[in-house]
Amino acid sequence: MTDAPPTTGLHHVTNICTDMDETVAFYEDALGWHTVKRTQNYDDPGTPHYYFSPTPKGEPGTNVTYFEYPNSQGAPGPGASHHFAFGVEDEETLREWQAHLREQDVRVSEVKDRTYFKSIYFSDPDGLVFELATAGPGFTRDEAEPGSSVIDPFEEGYES
């Protein structure tokens, strides 16, 4: 560890969409989130910048924001996000989300066992991959001090 100054954790994540109306509908209708701020990109005036949060006030650490760039298309790879995950309490809540998303016509995966948590995957209207992940069993499942050794999940026989 270094002597780096402390942080308070993740503040927000910003993504790019091609159609803000579709993105608003996805967050408000499919996820049940709140649009907590509608503004523009300070670094690119005229570009819409919307903030979404599961809480009505959009406290730091709860926000996902989007810039709208119509007719743009990103490519997976270095410098791009693979996916991002939101937490849920337990597998029961995860299955409730899975059913809810399917009712909203969102394609969602089966529940995946990721050893340290269980999760489901789905995508926003532009194909950005989301994950909902349970709180447990946690990173101490196979080592007392998380990160103290390299774990080979295939050698250990962990499932998908």
N, C-alpha and C positions, 0 to 999 in steps of 0.2 A: 504494500500500500504506500501511496505517496502522501505528501502533506498538502494535497489539493484542498482548496476551500470547500466547505460543505454545500450540498444542494438540498432542496426540499423534495426532490423526486421529479417525475415527469410532469411538466406543466401543461403541454398540449401537443398534438400531432397535427400537421397541416398536409393536406393532400390536394390533388388536382382533379377536377371533374370537367366533363364536356357540356353538361346541362344542369345548371343549378336547380331548376324546377324539379327535375328527376331526383336529384340528390336530396333536396328538401323533402320530397314525398317519401323517399326511402327512410330517412332519419325520423321523420315525424310519424309516418304511417306504419312502416314495417318495424322500426325499433322503438317507437313511442317516445323518442327524445324531443327535446325542446330546441327551437332555433333561438339562441340567446343573443346573437348580434348579427346584424346585416350591415356591412360596411364595404370598403374597397381595400385592395392591396396597397399598402403605403409605399412599396417599392415599384409598383406598376399601376399608377392611378388610372381609374376607369375599369379595372379588373375586379369583379365582385369577389368579396371575401366574407363567407358566412361561417358562424360558429355554432356548433351543436353540442348539447350536453344532456346527460340523463337527469340532471337537476335543473330546476327552473332558473336559478341564478348563474349557472355555469362557473362554479368555483374552479380555480386553478387545479389542474390534475384531472378534470372531468371532461375537458373539451377536445373535440375533433373539429378541425376547421378545413375549409375548402376554398381554393381559388378556382374560378371558372375560366377555362380556356377552350372554347368550342373548336372543333376540328383538330384537336391535338390527340396524339396517341403515344403513350409511354412504352418503354420496353423493359421487361424484367432484366435484372443484371446488377452489376456493381453500381452503387450510387442510388439504387432504387430500393424501396421497401419490398420485402417478400410478403409480409402480412403483419397485422397487429391484432392483439388479443385484449379482450375485455374480460374481467373476472366475474364469476358467479359463485355463489356460496357452495353448492353441492351438485351431485349428479341429478337429483330430482329437478332442481331449477334448470339445469342444462337441458333436460328432456322437455320441460315446459317451454323453453325457448325454441327448441327444435320443432315442436308442434305449432307454436305460434308463428314462426317464420314460414312454415309450410302452408299455414292458413293464409298467409299474406302473399302466396305464390313466389316465395323466395326459395331457390334451390339450396338445400342444406345437406351436409354429409350425415352419415351415421355417426354415432358416438365413437370416438377414437380413444384408446387407452394409451396415453403418453407417459406411462410409468409414474410420473410425479404429479400428474393431473389428468383429468379426462376432458375432452373437448369436442366441439363441432366446428365446421367451417362453412362459410357462405361468402358471397361476393356482393359488392354494391353495383349500381347500374353500369359503372365503367370497368368492372372486373377487378377492383381492388379486393383482396382477400381479407376477410375478418375471421377471427377465431373467438369463441367463447370458451373459457377454461375454468375448471373448478379450482377451489382453493387448495385442495389436498389430493393425495396424501402429503405432498411437499418434497423438498429436496433432501431431507434427511432420511428418506426411505432406504437408501442403500449406503449411506456414509454418515457418520456422526457429525463431521464438519463439512458442510457443503463446499464443493470445489477443491477438496484436498487430494483427490485422485481422479484419474481419467477412467470413465465408465464406458465400456463397450456394450451398448444395449443388445447387440446381436449375440455377442459371446455370453451375455447374461441370460439370454432367452426371453427378453422382454417382447411382448406382443406389439403389433402395429403402433 
